[in-house]
């Protein structure tokens, strides 16, 4: 990744992940006080990079990560665009630039589409989609000026394939996927890369009450579909297949890549789900290709 800015006095080069004297990268991570965000921040600091770790309460960041000269803990409620611009400004003031943006802040909502109220839905989109957009808009001007950067948006296996009970949450992650695809094409000529990361189920606090909301309404008719998802979420919590520390190491490999992927699925469960959906989509397309292509104008229509 190209780096154009000179760091303030006291910062400069450090042994990178490969032990080479690379210029220190500057990460900007949302939701960095726990879960994926905290683990990615820890890995980046250990690699010799600088980290701007944001949370609604910065004290929770320092309590989790400790004090460090290459760590800036700053307040950011991602639903506030003003706070997003303020946090990005503080990052550039302290470290001179932002090389990597990790849009990690978000939470889940478990419930059927019909069960999710308008207020619950709007609140979820406010954080998972509109919050991501606010932070991205705040950071991109700095990356454009640098003509370098890497935007990493955390989606989910639920952003690639829908599941009963995760419909509204999945919709927010489908939105993140679409935003990431379009953004990738928009900023590529400016030297900025975009990756959307799709984790499966990892042993984090995602399924805990601290991170997962449940719809206030539960309709009995959905007991055989969404009810099974609710039971599965409770049973699997604490026994998820994914190792979150290995996910953090995967992020280091991602940012080290000369040509990072647009999509990075993480977890064998995500890989399995993607392959299964791709097979289903290909099968349906083959079966309905004639109907799908029959709606085009033909030469005979023009006569």
PEGI-V900024 format. One line per field, one symbol per residue. phi: phi as a letter, one per 30 degrees, with the letter a starting at -180 (. if undefined). A space follows every 10 residues. Layout:
phi = ???
This chain:
phi = .dbcdcdeej blcaddecic dddddccbbc hcdaheeddd dedddddjcc bcccadbedd ddddcicadc cccbdacddc dddddddddd ddddcjabcb ccdcelacbc ldeddddddd dddddeddcd deddddddde edddddhakb cccdcaedcc bdbejcdded dddddddded dddeddcedc iccbbcccdd dcdcdedddd bccbddcbce dcddcdeddd ddddddejbd ddcddddddd ddddddddbd ddcbdbjddd eddddddddd dddddddced ddddcddced ddd
